[in-house]
Structures are given as structure tokens and as C-alpha cells.
């Protein structure tokens, strides 16, 4: 992954977690201390995806499948 939101991120695996409403879920996650590394965006034919970092530093993709 490239872009300023990923500067300093070491090599890693990125798991994706299916959620019912990615926009609503990341709003709650942010209130609870998560950092939204990339706001939700649509991937045609795949779904709506966001990249979230929890307060301990773990990063995962959250997505609402198409």
C-alpha cells in the first residue's frame, strides 16, 4: 500500500473483515479510539472498504461486500 496514510508502516499482512455497514462501524470505532487510515471507498464489484487501526496499533481492512 502506498500513500501518506501508510508512511512508516512495516511489512505486514492485511486481513479484511466483513461488516454489515462499514461507514457506521468505522464511525463507532473512531469514537472508541481507532484511527481511520483510509476512509471508506467503493471498489466496483467488490464492495465498500475502509482501513482501520485499533488503539493498540493493529490494522485491518473492514468491508461491506457488494
N, C-alpha and C positions, 0 to 999 in steps of 0.2 A: 504494500500500500504506500502510496506516495502522497505528499501534500503536507502543508504546515501542521495540520492537526495530528500528524503521526511522527513529527520530528522527535528524535530521541527514543523511539520505541524500538526495543531489541527484536531480534528474530523471534518468531512465535507462531503458534497455531491459532487460527481464529475459528471458533465454533459459532454456529448460528442456532439460535433458539427461536422456535415458532411461538408467537404470541397472538392473541385474538385481535389486538388493536395497538400497533406499535406506537402510534402518536400518543395515545392515552397512557400506555405503560411507561414510556420514557419521561413523560411529564411527572408521573409519580416518582420514578427513580431519581430524577433530578431533585425533587423536593426532599428526598431521603439521603442526598449527598453524592449521587452518581454524577459523573461528568459525561456529557454527551460529546463524544469525539467526532461524530458526524451526524448531523440532524437527518431525520428521515428523508429518503428519496425513493422514487419509484424505479424499478427495473422491469421493463416491459416483459410480460410473460412469466415473471418470477414472483414479484410481489413488492411490498414496501419494506425497506430496510433501514436500520439505524445502527451505529456503532456506539456502544456504551461501556464506560469504565466504572466499575463499582468503587466504593470508598477505600477498599483495600488494594486497588490497582489492577484487578483482573479485568480483562477486556473481552467482550463477546459481541457478536452481531445479533441483533434482535430483528425478527422479520414477521410480517403478516403475509403468508403466501397468497399468491394470486388465485 
